[in-house]
Amino acid sequence: MATEKDPESASPLDEVMEDIRGELVRRVAAADRDANREIYDALENE
C-alpha cells in the first residue's frame, strides 16, 4: 500500500481514491457551510 511518505509507489487506484476522498471532503464542507450559514456569517461579522 502506498504511503504519503513514498508517493512514487502510488498506484493509479491510490491516486483515484485520493481524488475521491478530496472531493468528498470538499462536498461535506460545502454542505456544512450551507447548513450552518447563519453561524458562519455571525462569526465572520464579529
Secondary structure, DSSP 8 states (H G I E B T S, - for coil): ---TT-GGG--HHHHHHHHHHHHHHHHHHHHHHHHTHHHHHHHHT-
